Amino acid sequence: MLHYTELPAEVLNLLRRGVVIPAMPLALDNKRQFLPINQRALVRYYLDAGARGIAVGVHSTQFEIRNP
């Protein structure tokens, strides 16, 4: 695991200034199939809104995608 002191100075300075790095939800249809066009649109939306990065592969429990 990377320690914060190992980050490049430019990245560390951005983080210290308080940049936004949203978590990336997965774009799925009602049958839980991946929607690549919608996923690209979501990335463009975040970047156009000023996000300085996107956290991909973040576990999210806000949406139920399966039966426990």
Backbone bond lengths (Angstrom), bond angles and torsions (degrees), N, CA, C in turn:
res aa  C-N    CA-C-N  psi(-1)  N-CA   C-N-CA  omega(-1)  CA-C   N-CA-C  phi
1 M - - - 1.451 - - 1.535 108.79 -
2 L 1.307 115.23 138.46 1.462 121.47 -177.66 1.526 110.74 -78.18
3 H 1.327 116.22 130.31 1.463 121.94 175.21 1.523 108.01 -86.49
4 Y 1.334 117.34 147.39 1.461 119.71 -175.69 1.529 112.76 -58.44
5 T 1.309 118.00 -27.22 1.467 120.17 179.74 1.524 112.13 -71.04
6 E 1.333 117.09 -13.31 1.464 121.58 178.47 1.528 112.56 -90.14
7 L 1.335 117.18 -5.58 1.461 120.40 178.94 1.524 110.23 -70.46
8 P 1.324 117.23 145.92 1.469 119.38 174.04 1.532 109.64 -59.16
9 A 1.318 117.37 146.68 1.463 122.26 -176.74 1.519 112.09 -55.51
10 E 1.337 117.77 -38.70 1.462 121.11 -179.55 1.530 111.15 -62.59
11 V 1.325 116.62 -42.66 1.467 121.49 179.87 1.526 109.90 -67.17
12 L 1.305 116.51 -45.42 1.461 120.73 -179.48 1.532 110.82 -61.55
13 N 1.324 117.49 -40.64 1.465 120.72 178.01 1.521 111.68 -63.90
14 L 1.353 117.67 -40.40 1.463 120.67 176.93 1.527 110.78 -61.52
15 L 1.321 116.52 -45.21 1.457 120.44 -179.55 1.525 111.43 -63.54
16 R 1.301 116.37 -40.12 1.472 120.07 179.18 1.520 112.21 -66.59
17 R 1.325 117.41 -27.58 1.471 120.76 177.83 1.530 110.93 -79.54
18 G 1.318 118.05 -13.45 1.461 121.17 175.16 1.511 114.76 93.15
19 V 1.302 117.78 49.40 1.463 120.82 177.87 1.531 110.75 -72.69
20 V 1.314 115.90 161.33 1.459 122.04 177.79 1.523 108.94 -98.90
21 I 1.331 115.84 127.16 1.460 122.22 176.13 1.531 106.38 -130.74
22 P 1.345 117.40 88.84 1.472 119.87 -176.82 1.525 112.46 -73.01
23 A 1.315 115.36 154.85 1.460 121.10 172.77 1.522 108.85 -78.22
24 M 1.319 116.66 143.59 1.459 122.58 -176.23 1.522 110.90 -93.56
25 P 1.349 118.45 108.48 1.459 118.34 172.17 1.528 109.99 -72.03
26 L 1.294 116.71 154.38 1.454 121.91 -179.74 1.521 109.56 -87.89
27 A 1.324 117.54 128.25 1.466 122.58 -179.70 1.528 109.48 -81.47
28 L 1.328 115.15 110.30 1.468 121.74 -179.44 1.524 109.78 -126.31
29 D 1.332 115.88 151.71 1.463 119.54 174.19 1.530 108.87 -87.84
30 N 1.321 116.25 -175.77 1.464 119.05 -177.51 1.528 113.68 -68.87
31 K 1.340 117.32 -10.46 1.469 121.64 174.63 1.524 111.14 -101.11
32 R 1.341 115.49 10.99 1.474 123.39 178.50 1.527 113.06 66.37
33 Q 1.321 116.01 28.67 1.462 121.38 176.55 1.529 108.52 -94.41
34 F 1.316 115.90 140.98 1.464 122.16 -178.10 1.531 111.01 -65.53
35 L 1.332 116.32 137.66 1.465 122.92 179.63 1.530 109.46 -116.08
36 P 1.348 117.90 90.83 1.469 120.08 -174.85 1.528 113.85 -61.29
37 I 1.318 118.90 -36.17 1.465 120.48 179.94 1.532 109.64 -65.25
38 N 1.321 116.74 -43.09 1.459 120.79 178.24 1.530 111.33 -66.03
39 Q 1.333 116.35 -35.57 1.467 120.23 179.09 1.522 110.02 -65.30
40 R 1.336 116.89 -43.64 1.467 120.22 177.50 1.526 111.19 -62.99
41 A 1.324 116.62 -39.53 1.467 120.48 178.51 1.530 110.71 -62.68
42 L 1.321 116.96 -38.88 1.455 121.08 178.68 1.531 110.88 -64.82
43 V 1.322 116.76 -42.83 1.470 120.64 177.52 1.530 109.84 -61.41
44 R 1.325 116.64 -46.70 1.482 120.14 179.12 1.526 110.76 -59.88
45 Y 1.329 116.86 -41.09 1.462 120.86 179.08 1.530 110.68 -59.46
46 Y 1.328 116.50 -50.05 1.469 120.13 -179.98 1.525 111.38 -59.85
47 L 1.318 117.44 -46.38 1.462 120.35 -178.42 1.523 111.73 -66.94
48 D 1.328 117.50 -41.11 1.464 120.93 177.50 1.528 111.83 -64.98
49 A 1.326 116.51 -29.58 1.460 120.94 179.56 1.529 112.22 -79.18
50 G 1.334 117.11 -5.46 1.460 120.06 175.32 1.511 116.31 105.13
51 A 1.331 117.63 6.06 1.464 119.08 176.81 1.522 109.11 -61.57
52 R 1.326 116.46 141.07 1.459 121.30 -179.33 1.521 112.33 -97.53
53 G 1.313 116.77 5.08 1.458 122.90 178.30 1.510 108.45 178.54
54 I 1.322 116.01 172.74 1.458 121.26 178.63 1.527 107.69 -138.06
55 A 1.321 116.15 129.55 1.456 121.41 178.63 1.523 108.36 -86.69
56 V 1.319 117.07 107.83 1.459 122.65 -177.34 1.524 108.86 -99.87
57 G 1.327 115.70 141.76 1.462 120.20 178.05 1.511 113.12 81.88
58 V 1.325 117.11 20.94 1.457 121.39 178.70 1.523 108.41 -83.93
59 H 1.315 116.43 130.47 1.468 120.60 179.58 1.522 109.41 -68.49
60 S 1.303 116.47 130.24 1.457 120.89 179.21 1.515 109.57 -129.38
61 T 1.316 116.29 134.37 1.458 120.24 178.19 1.520 111.48 -111.43
62 Q 1.335 117.19 13.32 1.453 118.30 -178.41 1.527 112.90 -77.43
63 F 1.339 117.60 -17.12 1.452 120.85 179.06 1.515 109.32 -122.43
64 E 1.310 116.20 132.32 1.455 119.92 177.35 1.517 108.06 -84.80
65 I 1.339 116.77 117.51 1.465 120.30 -179.32 1.527 112.36 -114.23
66 R 1.331 116.23 -3.31 1.462 118.90 178.98 1.515 108.24 -154.86
67 N 1.316 116.45 164.31 1.453 121.40 174.53 1.524 108.50 -85.47
68 P 1.325 118.36 129.53 1.485 119.51 179.49 1.520 111.54 -64.13
